[in-house]
Amino acid sequence: MISTTTPSIEGKTITRYCGIVCGEVIVGVNFVRDFAAGLTNFFGGRSESYEDELIQARASAIREMEQRAAGLGADAVVGVKLDYEVLGANNGMLMVNASGTAVSLG
């Protein structure tokens, strides 16, 4: 499955628009990651624990979007957009949304 942020795929012809597809993932950040990130915040540097969580959430959202596109008979998803939101009473949840247009290619 090809997924791209562009509205078309070079060298390919879109033969059918199958519809809009989305993949949503909401993950909670646990106490250990919060503690480690707090130390990073205090001492400086990058928070690998949060970065890893974000990478996994993004990959899961894209995978879910692609699975929904395949379910519509699509070969690709064009115009992909990724959105990130912080949710929850104490901003302890992260939502990643991948969306785009499922298409068939010729």
SULMOUR-V494791 format. One line per field, one symbol per residue. burial: 1 if it has 9 or more other ideal C-beta (glycine too) atoms within 8 Angstrom, else 0. A space follows every 50 residues. Layout:
# SULMOUR-V494791
burial: ???
This chain:
# SULMOUR-V494791
burial: 10110000100101000100111110101000110110010000001011 10110111011111111111010101111101010000000011111111 111110
